[in-house]
């Protein structure tokens, strides 16, 4: 897919990283808390299963070819990332598990159900190849070396790159994030 074929939903925030345990879910939940005051928020976590990256998703269903799953989280809680999204204020929260080949189809089936007056907050970098969000934030965990090549490729396209240390953010970093969030969504 090329950038000319990408379209933008009017209100989307994508937060992602090429590192495990870098603070993605915490930042997503922080954003949800900030945004629920201005519009209903739908949460989404995308788990893309690429050839050779199964070590990033141990123990999970690994779709291949045209297979995908869209699972709605029903209960707020602290275990699953999608449950945390509900706990922090989302009206609905979903998980998409897909392969490279099925992600676009899965996303189109998902997005047609999202009301236009909602904000979609997604823990994903993978969707950037399909749609350009209003705000793309990439987290770099400065304590980790192993990074997904797919994340490195998207760094130049990020609207904001912020650093974490083992999933923790400095106060100045969160202030910078909040300012960017307000400039785009408020």
Buried (B, 14 or more C-beta within 10 A) or exposed (E): EEEEEEEEBEBBBBBBBBBBEBBBBBBBBBBBEBBBEEBBBBBBBBBBBBEEEEEBBEEEEBBEEEBBBBBEBEEBEEEBBBBBBBBBBBEBBBBBBBBBEBBBEBBEEBBEEBEEEBBBBBBBBBBBBBBBBBBBBBBBBEBBEEBBEBBEEBEEEBBBEBBBBEBEBEEEBBEBBEEBBEEBBE
